Amino acid sequence: MKTCSQCGKQFPDEYDFCMHCGAQYAAAPTPQQAPAPYYQQPYQPIPAPADVPNTGMNVLSCFFPVVGIILYFVWKDQTPNKAKKALKWGLIGFAASIAIGLIYGIIIGLAGL
């Protein structure tokens, strides 16, 4: 006879369900079926993502636009966000150098008259 774990009543061994409450018979786990003990994994910090724009490279790209354009073509497949920021700051630096050159030329031209 088996004893129901839900209602505590006994039922025949050939049944897998208690005929009194309908609960499924769950045999006590044997040593081979015992669940493995739970071990908590040690803390491992999540590494920083590699595709985060770098402020230092953006400043370098602004002051030296050629560096930003080169970095774009080097990084565009592996880290597209970094590549786009480097190109953006390279183009901003290029446009700023042209604007400063034009302003400088106008000032020199007016001073020479």
C-alpha positions as MATLAB code, in Angstrom:
seq = 'MKTCSQCGKQFPDEYDFCMHCGAQYAAAPTPQQAPAPYYQQPYQPIPAPADVPNTGMNVLSCFFPVVGIILYFVWKDQTPNKAKKALKWGLIGFAASIAIGLIYGIIIGLAGL';
ca = [
       0.000    0.000    0.000;
       1.104    3.534   -0.782;
       0.393    6.545    1.412;
      -0.797    9.779   -0.217;
       1.383   12.778    0.519;
      -1.624   15.123    0.185;
      -4.405   13.531    2.235;
      -2.456   10.849    4.159;
      -4.776    7.990    3.142;
      -3.522    4.704    1.763;
      -4.204    3.338   -1.722;
      -3.069    0.230   -3.653;
       0.488    0.012   -5.050;
      -0.670   -0.411   -8.654;
      -2.225    3.085   -8.726;
      -0.172    6.195   -9.482;
      -2.909    8.556   -8.266;
      -4.648    8.698   -4.903;
      -8.205    7.448   -5.307;
      -9.356    9.685   -2.448;
      -8.006   13.131   -3.439;
      -6.591   12.546   -6.953;
      -3.038   13.638   -6.103;
      -0.223   11.992   -8.064;
       1.970    9.687   -6.049;
       5.500   11.052   -5.718;
       7.964    8.541   -4.398;
      10.717    9.796   -2.137;
      13.795   10.549   -4.209;
      16.460    7.889   -4.170;
      20.085    8.954   -3.701;
      20.581    8.784   -7.485;
      17.570   11.091   -8.046;
      18.420   13.596   -5.327;
      18.758   17.109   -6.718;
      22.231   18.495   -7.044;
      23.155   21.015   -4.348;
      22.899   24.666   -5.334;
      26.171   26.578   -5.438;
      26.071   30.298   -5.896;
      28.461   31.542   -8.524;
      31.021   34.128   -7.393;
      30.337   37.714   -8.424;
      31.766   38.569  -11.812;
      31.313   42.158  -12.975;
      29.863   42.636  -16.434;
      32.541   43.976  -18.762;
      31.977   47.390  -20.264;
      30.662   47.243  -23.820;
      33.307   47.832  -26.455;
      31.065   49.978  -28.649;
      30.809   52.986  -26.331;
      32.127   56.224  -27.861;
      35.397   57.382  -26.343;
      35.601   61.086  -25.422;
      39.366   61.210  -25.882;
      39.151   59.862  -29.426;
      36.315   62.291  -30.221;
      38.425   65.272  -29.082;
      41.396   63.958  -31.040;
      39.153   63.565  -34.108;
      37.934   67.154  -33.727;
      41.422   68.668  -33.567;
      42.857   66.318  -36.205;
      39.981   65.534  -38.620;
      42.014   63.067  -40.666;
      42.321   60.856  -37.557;
      38.523   60.788  -37.158;
      37.989   59.833  -40.782;
      40.619   57.083  -40.597;
      39.161   55.750  -37.330;
      35.746   55.559  -38.970;
      37.001   53.240  -41.702;
      38.975   51.142  -39.198;
      36.119   50.755  -36.694;
      32.994   50.750  -38.898;
      32.552   46.945  -38.920;
      33.550   46.045  -35.339;
      32.202   49.040  -33.379;
      29.791   51.102  -35.512;
      28.765   53.558  -32.757;
      32.374   54.503  -32.000;
      33.078   54.799  -35.718;
      30.136   57.124  -36.351;
      31.088   59.392  -33.435;
      34.717   59.581  -34.607;
      33.563   60.474  -38.137;
      31.085   63.035  -36.808;
      33.730   64.798  -34.716;
      36.232   64.577  -37.570;
      33.776   66.316  -39.882;
      32.990   68.927  -37.221;
      36.721   69.615  -36.850;
      37.115   69.840  -40.631;
      34.201   72.288  -40.940;
      35.523   74.333  -38.013;
      38.988   74.579  -39.588;
      37.472   75.804  -42.850;
      35.334   78.370  -40.992;
      38.321   79.589  -38.962;
      40.406   79.809  -42.161;
      37.736   81.884  -43.880;
      37.355   84.216  -40.907;
      41.145   84.558  -40.678;
      41.349   85.321  -44.405;
      38.623   87.956  -44.176;
      40.326   89.645  -41.190;
      43.724   89.658  -42.942;
      42.105   90.937  -46.165;
      40.362   93.802  -44.340;
      43.458   94.698  -42.359;
      45.557   94.874  -45.548;
      43.342   97.514  -47.148;
];
